[in-house]
Every structure is written in structure tokens, then in C-alpha cells.
Amino acid sequence: MDKPVAIVTGASRGVGEAVAILLAEKGWNLTLTCSSSLKEAKKVAEKCNELGSETLVIAADVSNEEKCKDTVQSTLEKWDRLDSLINNAGTTVFNPHDKLDGLSTEDFIKIYKTNTVGPYMMIKESEEYLRKSSIASVVNIASIAGVIGVGSSVAYVASKGALVMMTKSLAKALGPIRINAICPGFIEGEWLRSGLGDEAYDFTKNAIEASTPLSMVCNPEKVAKGVWFFIEDAVATTGETLVLDGGFHLK
């Protein structure tokens, strides 16, 4: 009961997994959510348990408001506290920006509900309990897409841009809860590889590494360290956006 508690959404792989493992290493207890990959989320929980963390794994699609409420209430029932919320769950449709007929109204709504409305609902349900914590923090995982307009699709760009601005708005409204966002660029991993395909993934990764100031792309572990910075170190920071893209946005 003395350990701080965090909820990490979309925690079955990639950034969510890396964040969960880092928080477990730092001595946190964790609620881990996933929309469908429950088996993989349980494997992440096992890794966290080996590091001394208590975990709760919940199948919860953040686009469903009742699932958001259930996630927070289940966390409170287990630990009677909540100190941090990491809104990582996200979705997209891969579609070239100039192919306007490649996106439907339903695509926009589905992506927006998960990437923007879902974090809002998680914050709404968590607010009362975060206010009881002396270290309350929310970290929204947005994207460089929401800053400079590149990304898997226009619908994705729009949803992440909205998440960045929502972060600023809620940071003003909900202090002293600190609310910040991280905007990764290209993230190494199977999720992006499966979306782009091997050839496009390798070409894009190599092109970014060859042209950005730091000659690198992002990875889940770098994002996790950014999350930890906002949780632990940035005690005088709220409403800010941390870009992690090796300098790609400077181009």
C-alpha cells in the first residue's frame, strides 16, 4: 500500500510495455490495460512482478467510457490510491495523406475516440483520486504527427494534434495535477513495421537516421524514460510537450 500506483493504458507491447517495466523497476504498482491482446499484457505483468511490482491486468478499450470507469475503480479497489496515469493506448489507419477517399467518417471517429476521447475519459475518471496524491501526474503519449502534420494518416494526425492541445487545456484546468505530453517520432518496433510493411519500414527508418541531427529514431525505451522524467523530475512542469524524434521536426 505504500508503493505509488500507476495506470498504463495500451500496455501489452511497445511503449506501454517499456513504461510498465521501467515503473516496476522504480518500485511502482501497476494497472495494465489492453484492448484485445490480454495474453501479451499478462506476459508484461509477469515481467513487472519479477521486478517486485504488484500488477492488475484489465481488458479495457479506452474508447468505451464504462471501461475507463471500471479500470479506475478496479485500481482503487486493489490499492486505494492512484498517483499517475499514462495514456498510451492508441490506434490508426495507414493511408497516404493525398488519398482522401482512403479514409471514411467511421475511420476518423474510431481513431478520435481512442486517441483523444479515451485519454479525456481516463483523466476524468482519475481526477478525484489523483488529487489525493502529492505526486499526481498524467502523461499523454501523443506523436510528432500532432506537431508537424506527418504520420500514418490525416485522421491520426488530427487526433494527436487534438491530444496535444487537450493536454495544455487540462493542465490549466486541473492543477496541481501535472499533465504533460510526449510526442515521439518514428518508433522502432513491430507495431509500425506491421503497419508500414517491411520495405517501407526499413526505407523510412534508414532515411530518418541518415538525415536527422541526432542520426537516430525513437524506441519504446526512450519514450519510457521521457515518461519517467515527467513523473519524477519535472515537478515544476505542466502543459508541456516533449518531442522525441532525433531532431526530425527541425527539418
Secondary structure, 3 states (H helix, E strand, C coil): CCCCEEEECCCCCHHHHHHHHHHHHCCCEEEEEECCCHHHHHHHHHHHHHCCCCEEEEECCCCCHHHHHHHHHHHHHHHCCCCEEEECCCCCCCCCCCCHHHCCHHHHHHHHHHHHHHHHHHHHHHHHHHCCCCCCEEEEECCCHHHHCCCCCHHHHHHHHHHHHHHHHHHHHHCCCEEEEEEECCECCHHHHHHHCHHHHHHHHHHHHHHCCCCCCECHHHHHHHHHHHHHHCCCCCCCEEEECCCHHHC
